[in-house]
Amino acid sequence: MLATRFLILFSMVQMIILGAQSNTRAQPLRSKVEVDCGVFHNNSDGSWTLRHETTVNEGIYGFVLKPGTFRRNDANVFGYDLTRVLEQDCLNGRQKQ
């Protein structure tokens, strides 16, 4: 009975230690979402209009967006608000060439 409890306790400690070691991330702290600023139009009310279908990329992944108007918090792309990504990349002069 004592041996069984010791074995269970030892197994739990091992899982905690090994789980903590494998929790390191190889990903950068801030991912970069790539948008083609040329297909978006910034409206006077702060919204953005997509003229035709486009792909938004992050690393090897792509997300297809259909034409439409996007306001803040309307579209979430790879965990980022699309409007904020557009403001950051397209309004601040860091356009994708």
Secondary structure, DSSP 8 states (H G I E B T S, - for coil): -HHHHHHHHHHHHHHHHHHHHTT---S-SS---B--GGGEEE-TTS-EEE-S-EEEEETTEEEEE-SEEE-TTT-EETTEEHHHHHIIIIITT----
